């Protein structure tokens, strides 16, 4: 019984950690100015495979600085085979182009 309880507790801790990880990575990304570190943090965010992480990256594609938009697209490249998601990336890119008058 004790082992089962310990496993349940451990599982819940992992779930809590996983849910908080996006917020932590995004905060680190927002606070750093190092271009390579920012790029790496966006890749890590993309690898989370969480809806809010994907939404964040797509928002960067649509509205972020040029360098951040490019890095977000690179981070989302792991999803190229996911047609639905990649359509969202395409729409965000089109929205960006429209906003810039391209």
DSSP file (Angstrom, degrees, kcal/mol; ACC not computed):
  #  RESIDUE AA STRUCTURE BP1 BP2  ACC     N-H-->O    O-->H-N    N-H-->O    O-->H-N    TCO  KAPPA ALPHA  PHI   PSI    X-CA   Y-CA   Z-CA
    1    1 A X     >        0   0    0      0, 0.0     4,-2.2     0, 0.0     5,-0.2   0.000 360.0 360.0 360.0 -41.2    0.0    0.0    0.0
    2    2 A X  H  >  +     0   0    0      1,-0.2     4,-2.3     2,-0.2     5,-0.2   0.895 360.0  50.3 -63.6 -41.1    2.8    2.4    0.9
    3    3 A X  H  > S+     0   0    0      2,-0.2     4,-2.3     1,-0.2    -1,-0.2   0.904 110.1  50.2 -64.9 -41.2    4.5    1.8   -2.5
    4    4 A X  H  > S+     0   0    0      2,-0.2     4,-2.2     1,-0.2    -2,-0.2   0.912 111.1  48.9 -63.3 -42.9    1.3    2.4   -4.4
    5    5 A X  H  X S+     0   0    0     -4,-2.2     4,-2.5     1,-0.2    -2,-0.2   0.896 110.5  51.4 -63.2 -41.2    0.7    5.7   -2.5
    6    6 A X  H  X S+     0   0    0     -4,-2.3     4,-2.6     1,-0.2    -2,-0.2   0.903 109.6  49.7 -63.5 -41.5    4.3    6.8   -3.2
    7    7 A X  H  X S+     0   0    0     -4,-2.3     4,-2.6     2,-0.2    -2,-0.2   0.901 110.8  49.5 -65.1 -40.6    3.8    6.1   -6.9
    8    8 A X  H  X S+     0   0    0     -4,-2.2     4,-2.3     2,-0.2    -2,-0.2   0.930 112.4  47.8 -63.6 -45.1    0.6    8.1   -7.0
    9    9 A X  H  X S+     0   0    0     -4,-2.5     4,-2.0     2,-0.2    -2,-0.2   0.928 112.8  48.7 -60.1 -46.4    2.2   11.0   -5.2
   10   10 A X  H  X S+     0   0    0     -4,-2.6     4,-2.1     1,-0.2    -2,-0.2   0.912 109.9  52.0 -61.0 -44.5    5.2   10.9   -7.6
   11   11 A X  H  X S+     0   0    0     -4,-2.6     4,-2.3     1,-0.2    -1,-0.2   0.918 109.5  49.1 -59.1 -45.6    3.0   10.7  -10.7
   12   12 A X  H  X S+     0   0    0     -4,-2.3     4,-2.3     1,-0.2    -1,-0.2   0.858 109.1  52.9 -64.6 -35.2    1.0   13.8   -9.5
   13   13 A X  H  X S+     0   0    0     -4,-2.0     4,-2.6     2,-0.2    -1,-0.2   0.903 109.1  49.4 -65.6 -40.8    4.3   15.7   -8.9
   14   14 A X  H  X S+     0   0    0     -4,-2.1     4,-2.8     2,-0.2    -2,-0.2   0.927 111.0  49.5 -64.2 -45.0    5.4   14.9  -12.4
   15   15 A X  H  X S+     0   0    0     -4,-2.3     4,-2.2     2,-0.2    -2,-0.2   0.924 112.1  48.2 -60.2 -45.2    2.1   16.1  -13.9
   16   16 A X  H  X S+     0   0    0     -4,-2.3     4,-1.7     1,-0.2    -2,-0.2   0.922 112.6  48.7 -61.5 -44.7    2.3   19.3  -11.8
   17   17 A X  H  X S+     0   0    0     -4,-2.6     4,-1.3     1,-0.2    -2,-0.2   0.927 110.4  51.1 -60.0 -46.1    5.9   19.9  -13.0
   18   18 A X  H  X S+     0   0    0     -4,-2.8     4,-0.7     1,-0.2     3,-0.2   0.887 109.2  50.5 -60.9 -41.1    5.0   19.3  -16.6
   19   19 A X  H  < S+     0   0    0     -4,-2.2     4,-0.5     1,-0.2     3,-0.2   0.844 113.6  45.0 -66.9 -33.2    2.1   21.8  -16.5
   20   20 A X  H  X S+     0   0    0     -4,-1.7     4,-2.1     1,-0.2    -1,-0.2   0.654  93.4  81.7 -83.7 -16.5    4.4   24.5  -15.0
   21   21 A X  H  X S+     0   0    0     -4,-1.3     4,-2.8    -3,-0.2     5,-0.2   0.886  87.6  53.2 -61.4 -42.1    7.3   23.8  -17.4
   22   22 A X  H  X S+     0   0    0     -4,-0.7     4,-3.0    -3,-0.2     5,-0.3   0.947 109.4  48.9 -58.1 -48.6    5.8   25.9  -20.2
   23   23 A X  H  > S+     0   0    0     -4,-0.5     4,-2.3     1,-0.2    -1,-0.2   0.906 112.6  48.5 -59.2 -41.7    5.4   29.0  -18.0
   24   24 A X  H  X S+     0   0    0     -4,-2.1     4,-2.3     2,-0.2    -1,-0.2   0.937 113.3  45.9 -64.5 -47.0    8.9   28.6  -16.7
   25   25 A X  H  X S+     0   0    0     -4,-2.8     4,-2.6     2,-0.2    -2,-0.2   0.906 113.1  50.1 -63.8 -41.6   10.4   28.3  -20.2
   26   26 A X  H  X S+     0   0    0     -4,-3.0     4,-2.6    -5,-0.2    -1,-0.2   0.915 110.3  50.2 -63.6 -41.9    8.4   31.2  -21.5
   27   27 A X  H  X S+     0   0    0     -4,-2.3     4,-1.6    -5,-0.3    -2,-0.2   0.914 111.1  48.7 -62.6 -42.5    9.5   33.4  -18.6
   28   28 A X  H  X S+     0   0    0     -4,-2.3     4,-1.5     1,-0.2    -2,-0.2   0.929 111.6  50.4 -60.9 -44.6   13.1   32.5  -19.3
   29   29 A X  H  < S+     0   0    0     -4,-2.6     3,-0.2     1,-0.2    -2,-0.2   0.907 110.1  49.9 -60.1 -43.1   12.6   33.3  -23.0
   30   30 A X  H  < S+     0   0    0     -4,-2.6    -1,-0.2     1,-0.2    -2,-0.2   0.812 113.5  46.1 -66.4 -29.9   11.1   36.7  -22.1
   31   31 A X  H  < S+     0   0    0     -4,-1.6     2,-0.3    -3,-0.2    -1,-0.2   0.688  98.0  79.6 -90.3 -19.5   13.9   37.6  -19.8
   32   32 A X     <  -     0   0    0     -4,-1.5     0, 0.0    -3,-0.2     0, 0.0  -0.632  48.2-172.0 -94.6 150.8   16.9   36.7  -21.9
   33   33 A X        +     0   0    0     -2,-0.3     2,-0.5     5,-0.0    -1,-0.1   0.447  52.2 114.7-111.8  -7.9   18.4   38.7  -24.7
   34   34 A X     >  -     0   0    0      1,-0.2     4,-2.7     2,-0.1     5,-0.2  -0.549  58.8-150.0 -69.5 117.5   20.9   36.0  -25.9
   35   35 A X  H  > S+     0   0    0     -2,-0.5     4,-2.2     1,-0.2    -1,-0.2   0.887  93.2  47.8 -59.9 -44.5   19.7   35.1  -29.4
   36   36 A X  H  > S+     0   0    0      2,-0.2     4,-2.3     1,-0.2    -1,-0.2   0.905 113.2  47.9 -65.5 -41.5   20.9   31.5  -29.3
   37   37 A X  H  > S+     0   0    0      2,-0.2     4,-2.6     1,-0.2    -2,-0.2   0.908 110.7  51.5 -66.0 -41.0   19.4   30.9  -25.9
   38   38 A X  H  X S+     0   0    0     -4,-2.7     4,-2.0     2,-0.2    -2,-0.2   0.917 110.4  49.2 -60.3 -43.1   16.1   32.4  -27.0
   39   39 A X  H  X S+     0   0    0     -4,-2.2     4,-2.0     1,-0.2    -2,-0.2   0.918 111.7  48.9 -61.4 -44.6   16.1   30.1  -30.0
   40   40 A X  H  X S+     0   0    0     -4,-2.3     4,-2.3     1,-0.2    -2,-0.2   0.893 109.2  52.4 -64.1 -40.6   16.9   27.1  -27.8
   41   41 A X  H  X S+     0   0    0     -4,-2.6     4,-2.3     1,-0.2    -1,-0.2   0.883 107.8  51.5 -64.3 -38.0   14.1   28.0  -25.4
   42   42 A X  H  X S+     0   0    0     -4,-2.0     4,-2.4     2,-0.2    -1,-0.2   0.892 109.0  51.1 -65.8 -37.9   11.6   28.2  -28.2
   43   43 A X  H  X S+     0   0    0     -4,-2.0     4,-2.0     2,-0.2    -2,-0.2   0.923 110.1  49.4 -62.3 -43.2   12.7   24.7  -29.4
   44   44 A X  H  X S+     0   0    0     -4,-2.3     4,-0.6     1,-0.2    -2,-0.2   0.896 109.8  51.4 -62.6 -40.1   12.2   23.4  -25.9
   45   45 A X  H >< S+     0   0    0     -4,-2.3     3,-1.1     1,-0.2     4,-0.4   0.919 109.1  51.1 -62.4 -43.3    8.7   25.0  -25.8
   46   46 A X  H >< S+     0   0    0     -4,-2.4     3,-1.1     1,-0.2    -1,-0.2   0.870 104.6  57.0 -62.0 -36.7    7.8   23.4  -29.1
   47   47 A X  H 3< S+     0   0    0     -4,-2.0    -1,-0.2     1,-0.2    -2,-0.2   0.622  87.9  77.1 -72.7 -11.9    8.9   20.0  -27.8
   48   48 A X  T << S-     0   0    0     -3,-1.1    -1,-0.2    -4,-0.6    -2,-0.2   0.817  84.5-151.2 -65.3 -29.0    6.5   20.2  -24.9
   49   49 A X    <   +     0   0    0     -3,-1.1     2,-0.4    -4,-0.4    -3,-0.1   0.836  43.7 143.9  58.4  34.3    3.6   19.3  -27.2
   50   50 A X     >  -     0   0    0     -5,-0.4     4,-2.5     1,-0.1     3,-0.3  -0.824  58.5-126.9-102.3 144.4    1.2   21.3  -25.0
   51   51 A X  H  > S+     0   0    0     -2,-0.4     4,-2.9     1,-0.2     5,-0.2   0.909 110.6  49.6 -56.2 -45.4   -1.6   23.3  -26.6
   52   52 A X  H  > S+     0   0    0      1,-0.2     4,-1.9     2,-0.2    -1,-0.2   0.832 110.3  51.7 -68.0 -28.5   -0.7   26.5  -24.8
   53   53 A X  H  > S+     0   0    0     -3,-0.3     4,-2.2     2,-0.2    -1,-0.2   0.921 112.0  45.8 -69.1 -44.5    3.0   26.1  -25.9
   54   54 A X  H  X S+     0   0    0     -4,-2.5     4,-2.6     2,-0.2     5,-0.2   0.925 112.0  51.7 -63.1 -45.0    1.9   25.6  -29.6
   55   55 A X  H  X S+     0   0    0     -4,-2.9     4,-2.2    -5,-0.2    -1,-0.2   0.899 108.8  51.6 -59.2 -41.1   -0.5   28.6  -29.3
   56   56 A X  H  X S+     0   0    0     -4,-1.9     4,-1.7     2,-0.2    -1,-0.2   0.937 110.8  47.0 -61.1 -47.8    2.3   30.7  -27.9
   57   57 A X  H  X S+     0   0    0     -4,-2.2     4,-1.9     1,-0.2    -2,-0.2   0.904 111.9  50.3 -63.5 -40.9    4.7   29.8  -30.8
   58   58 A X  H  X S+     0   0    0     -4,-2.6     4,-2.0     1,-0.2    -1,-0.2   0.871 106.8  55.0 -65.8 -35.3    1.9   30.4  -33.4
   59   59 A X  H  X S+     0   0    0     -4,-2.2     4,-2.8    -5,-0.2     5,-0.4   0.869 106.5  52.0 -65.4 -33.9    1.3   33.8  -31.8
   60   60 A X  H  X S+     0   0    0     -4,-1.7     4,-2.1     3,-0.2    -2,-0.2   0.888 106.7  53.0 -66.8 -38.1    4.9   34.6  -32.3
   61   61 A X  H  < S+     0   0    0     -4,-1.9    -2,-0.2     1,-0.2    -1,-0.2   0.922 117.7  37.8 -60.4 -43.1    4.7   33.7  -36.0
   62   62 A X  H  < S+     0   0    0     -4,-2.0    -2,-0.2    -5,-0.1    -1,-0.2   0.858 139.0   7.0 -77.2 -36.7    1.8   36.0  -36.4
   63   63 A X  H  < S+     0   0    0     -4,-2.8    -3,-0.2    -5,-0.2    -2,-0.2   0.456  97.6 104.5-132.8  -2.4    2.8   38.9  -34.2
   64   64 A X  S  < S-     0   0    0     -4,-2.1    -4,-0.0    -5,-0.4     5,-0.0  -0.158  79.6 -75.8 -79.6 175.1    6.3   38.5  -32.9
   65   65 A X     >  -     0   0    0      1,-0.1     4,-2.8     4,-0.0     5,-0.2  -0.277  52.7-103.4 -61.2 158.0    9.6   40.2  -33.9
   66   66 A X  H  > S+     0   0    0      1,-0.2     4,-2.3     2,-0.2     5,-0.2   0.909 121.8  46.9 -53.4 -48.3   11.0   38.9  -37.2
   67   67 A X  H  > S+     0   0    0      1,-0.2     4,-2.3     2,-0.2    -1,-0.2   0.887 113.6  48.7 -63.8 -39.2   13.7   36.9  -35.5
   68   68 A X  H  > S+     0   0    0      2,-0.2     4,-2.5     1,-0.2    -1,-0.2   0.881 109.5  52.3 -68.8 -38.0   11.2   35.4  -33.0
   69   69 A X  H  X S+     0   0    0     -4,-2.8     4,-2.2     2,-0.2    -2,-0.2   0.924 111.2  47.1 -62.9 -44.2    8.8   34.5  -35.8
   70   70 A X  H  X S+     0   0    0     -4,-2.3     4,-2.1    -5,-0.2    -2,-0.2   0.916 113.7  47.5 -62.8 -43.2   11.5   32.7  -37.7
   71   71 A X  H  X S+     0   0    0     -4,-2.3     4,-2.3     2,-0.2    -2,-0.2   0.860 110.1  52.9 -67.7 -35.3   12.7   30.9  -34.6
   72   72 A X  H  X S+     0   0    0     -4,-2.5     4,-2.0     2,-0.2    -1,-0.2   0.904 108.3  50.4 -66.4 -40.5    9.1   29.9  -33.7
   73   73 A X  H  X S+     0   0    0     -4,-2.2     4,-0.7     1,-0.2    -2,-0.2   0.912 110.5  50.0 -62.3 -41.8    8.6   28.5  -37.2
   74   74 A X  H >< S+     0   0    0     -4,-2.1     3,-0.7     1,-0.2     4,-0.3   0.899 110.3  50.1 -62.4 -40.2   11.8   26.5  -36.7
   75   75 A X  H >< S+     0   0    0     -4,-2.3     3,-0.6     1,-0.2    -1,-0.2   0.836 111.2  49.1 -67.2 -32.1   10.5   25.2  -33.4
   76   76 A X  H >< S+     0   0    0     -4,-2.0     3,-2.5     1,-0.2    -1,-0.2   0.564  84.2  93.2 -82.5  -8.5    7.2   24.2  -34.9
   77   77 A X  G X< S+     0   0    0     -4,-0.7     3,-1.8    -3,-0.7    -1,-0.2   0.750  70.5  71.4 -59.7 -23.8    9.0   22.4  -37.8
   78   78 A X  G <  S+     0   0    0     -3,-0.6    -1,-0.3    -4,-0.3     3,-0.3   0.668  96.6  54.1 -65.5 -13.0    8.8   19.1  -35.8
   79   79 A X  G X   +     0   0    0     -3,-2.5     3,-2.5     1,-0.2     7,-0.3   0.223  69.1 116.8-102.5  12.4    5.0   19.2  -36.5
   80   80 A X  T <  S+     0   0    0     -3,-1.8    -1,-0.2     1,-0.3    -2,-0.1   0.795  74.6  55.6 -54.0 -30.3    5.3   19.5  -40.3
   81   81 A X  T 3  S+     0   0    0     -3,-0.3     2,-1.2    -4,-0.2    -1,-0.3   0.609  86.9  87.0 -79.1 -11.3    3.6   16.2  -40.8
   82   82 A X    <>  -     0   0    0     -3,-2.5     4,-2.8     1,-0.2     5,-0.2  -0.756  63.3-170.2 -89.7  95.9    0.6   17.4  -38.7
   83   83 A X  H  > S+     0   0    0     -2,-1.2     4,-2.1     1,-0.2    -1,-0.2   0.878  80.5  52.2 -59.1 -42.3   -1.4   19.1  -41.5
   84   84 A X  H  > S+     0   0    0      1,-0.2     4,-1.4     2,-0.2    -1,-0.2   0.937 113.8  43.0 -60.7 -46.6   -3.9   20.7  -39.2
   85   85 A X  H  > S+     0   0    0      1,-0.2     4,-1.8     2,-0.2     3,-0.3   0.914 112.5  52.4 -66.9 -41.9   -1.2   22.3  -37.1
   86   86 A X  H  X S+     0   0    0     -4,-2.8     4,-2.5    -7,-0.3    -1,-0.2   0.821 103.9  57.8 -67.5 -28.0    0.8   23.4  -40.1
   87   87 A X  H  X S+     0   0    0     -4,-2.1     4,-2.5    -5,-0.2    -1,-0.2   0.879 104.8  52.1 -64.5 -36.9   -2.2   25.0  -41.6
   88   88 A X  H  X S+     0   0    0     -4,-1.4     4,-2.3    -3,-0.3    -2,-0.2   0.898 108.8  49.9 -64.1 -39.9   -2.4   27.1  -38.5
   89   89 A X  H  X S+     0   0    0     -4,-1.8     4,-2.3     2,-0.2    -2,-0.2   0.926 110.8  49.8 -63.4 -44.4    1.3   28.1  -39.0
   90   90 A X  H  X S+     0   0    0     -4,-2.5     4,-2.5     1,-0.2    -2,-0.2   0.912 110.7  49.4 -60.6 -43.4    0.5   29.0  -42.6
   91   91 A X  H  X S+     0   0    0     -4,-2.5     4,-2.6     1,-0.2    -1,-0.2   0.902 110.4  50.5 -63.4 -40.3   -2.4   31.2  -41.5
   92   92 A X  H  X S+     0   0    0     -4,-2.3     4,-2.2     2,-0.2    -1,-0.2   0.896 110.5  50.0 -64.4 -39.3   -0.3   32.9  -38.9
   93   93 A X  H  X S+     0   0    0     -4,-2.3     4,-2.4     2,-0.2    -2,-0.2   0.903 111.5  48.2 -64.7 -41.2    2.4   33.6  -41.5
   94   94 A X  H  X S+     0   0    0     -4,-2.5     4,-2.5     2,-0.2    -2,-0.2   0.904 109.9  52.1 -65.2 -41.1   -0.2   35.0  -43.9
   95   95 A X  H  X S+     0   0    0     -4,-2.6     4,-2.2     2,-0.2    -2,-0.2   0.912 110.1  49.6 -60.1 -42.5   -1.6   37.2  -41.1
   96   96 A X  H  X S+     0   0    0     -4,-2.2     4,-2.0     2,-0.2    -2,-0.2   0.929 110.4  49.6 -61.8 -46.5    1.9   38.5  -40.4
   97   97 A X  H  X>S+     0   0    0     -4,-2.4     5,-3.0     1,-0.2     4,-0.5   0.896 110.8  50.4 -61.0 -40.4    2.4   39.3  -44.1
   98   98 A X  H ><5S+     0   0    0     -4,-2.5     3,-0.6     1,-0.2    -1,-0.2   0.890 109.3  50.8 -65.1 -39.6   -0.9   41.1  -44.3
   99   99 A X  H 3<5S+     0   0    0     -4,-2.2    -1,-0.2     1,-0.2    -2,-0.2   0.847 112.9  46.1 -66.5 -33.2    0.0   43.2  -41.2
  100  100 A X  H 3<5S-     0   0    0     -4,-2.0    -1,-0.2    -5,-0.2    -2,-0.2   0.508 114.2-118.5 -87.1  -4.6    3.3   44.1  -42.7
  101  101 A X  T <<5       0   0    0     -3,-0.6    -3,-0.2    -4,-0.5    -4,-0.1   0.811 360.0 360.0  73.4  29.6    1.7   44.9  -46.1
  102  102 A X      <       0   0    0     -5,-3.0    -4,-0.2    -6,-0.2    -5,-0.1   0.438 360.0 360.0 -92.2 360.0    3.6   42.2  -48.0
